[in-house]
C-alpha cells in the first residue's frame, strides 16, 4: 500500500514566513531587481528546473489550459 502524496502547498504560517522577505523588495529599483535575481538563483541552485516548471504552469493557466496541479488543487 502506498502512502498518500503530501500536499505541496505550504500551511499558512509557512506561507507567511516565505512571503516576508518578498514584501520588502521594491522591484522598480535596481537593488530590488538584484534581490529577486539572487532569490531566484538560489531557488534554481537548490532545485534545478523548479522556476521554469512553475513559469510553464502559469503560462498554461493564462492560456486557459488545465494542468495536473490544477486538478490536485480542486481535490
C-alpha positions in Angstrom: 0.0 0.0 0.0 1.4 3.4 -0.9 1.3 6.4 1.3 -0.7 9.4 0.2 1.1 12.2 -1.7 1.9 15.1 0.7 0.2 18.4 -0.1 2.8 20.7 -1.7 1.0 23.8 -0.6 2.6 25.4 2.5 0.5 25.9 5.6 -0.5 29.5 6.4 2.3 30.1 8.9 4.9 28.7 6.5 3.5 30.8 3.6 3.7 34.0 5.7 7.3 33.1 6.6 8.1 32.6 2.9 6.5 35.8 1.8 8.0 38.0 4.4 11.3 38.7 2.5 9.4 39.4 -0.7 7.3 42.2 0.9 10.5 44.3 1.4 11.5 44.1 -2.3 10.9 47.1 -4.5 11.1 45.6 -7.9 11.2 49.0 -9.6 14.6 49.7 -8.0 18.0 48.3 -9.1 18.5 46.8 -5.6 15.1 45.2 -5.6 15.7 43.6 -9.0 19.1 42.4 -7.8 17.5 40.9 -4.7 14.9 39.0 -6.6 17.5 37.7 -9.0 19.5 36.4 -6.0 16.5 34.7 -4.6 15.6 33.1 -7.9 19.2 32.0 -8.4 19.3 30.3 -5.0 16.0 28.5 -5.7 17.4 27.3 -9.1 20.6 26.2 -7.4 18.6 24.2 -4.8 16.1 22.8 -7.2 17.1 22.9 -10.8 14.2 23.5 -13.2 11.7 24.4 -10.5 11.3 28.0 -11.6 10.8 27.1 -15.3 8.3 24.4 -14.3 6.3 27.0 -12.3 6.5 29.5 -15.1 5.2 27.0 -17.6 2.2 26.2 -15.4 1.4 29.9 -15.1 1.6 30.3 -18.8 -0.6 27.3 -19.4 -3.2 28.7 -17.0 -3.1 32.1 -18.7 -3.9 30.3 -22.0 -6.8 28.6 -20.4 -5.2 25.1 -20.2 -5.9 22.9 -17.2 -2.8 21.4 -15.6 -2.3 18.4 -13.4 -1.6 20.8 -10.5 -5.0 22.5 -11.1 -6.7 19.1 -10.7 -4.9 18.5 -7.4 -5.8 22.0 -6.1 -9.5 21.3 -6.7 -9.5 18.0 -4.9 
